[in-house]
Amino acid sequence: MSHKIMELVEKDSLKSETPEFEIGDTVDVHCKILEGQKSRTQVFTGTVIGRSGTGIREMFIVRRIVAGQGVERKFPVHSPRIEKIEVKRSSIVKRAKLYYLRDRVGKAVRLKERRK
């Protein structure tokens, strides 16, 4: 009973068009940032290293290197604060989670590009 009620509540919050991207893709995530009364769009560019969850709870982790430090950010796929997700580059990967990239630095972080 409660499962069906939860599905009905979640159905309203789901985005109609979810972007197609996979683990290993380099993406631009356009986030809406509220600063007082003003809002602006901030772009977070990085590699998708993991996806988890289903439905409204679906999340993905994006990792990038800033000033020699690794920065990871976790985004909900169906969040109203995410305006769009652009796939810049697709890579060939053999794993569902790319957590091993956390230990790598420099050229070792590169992934083999997928030809279309």
C-alpha positions, 0 to 999 in steps of 0.5 A: 500500500505505502509503496504505491503511494510513494510511487505516485508522489515520486511520479510528479517529481521525475523529469520527463527527459533524462539525459543519456550518459554512462560511467566514464563519460566526461560531462558538463553539469549545469547547476542553478546556484541561488545567491540571495535574490539572484540565480546563476548557472554554474558548470561542473565538468568532470568524469562520471565515476559512478551511478546509484539508485533508481527512480527519483533517488538516482544519483551520479558522482562526477570527479575532476581535478582542480589545482592538483586536488581531486574534487567529487560532487554527487548530483541527483539526476532528477533534481530541479536545480540541474538545468542540463547535462551535456556529454562531452566525451565517451570513454570505454570502461569495463567497470560499473564504478571507477573509484580506482581513479581516486588513487591515480594522478596525471596521465594515469587518469586518462580513459580510452575514448569511445569511437562513435 
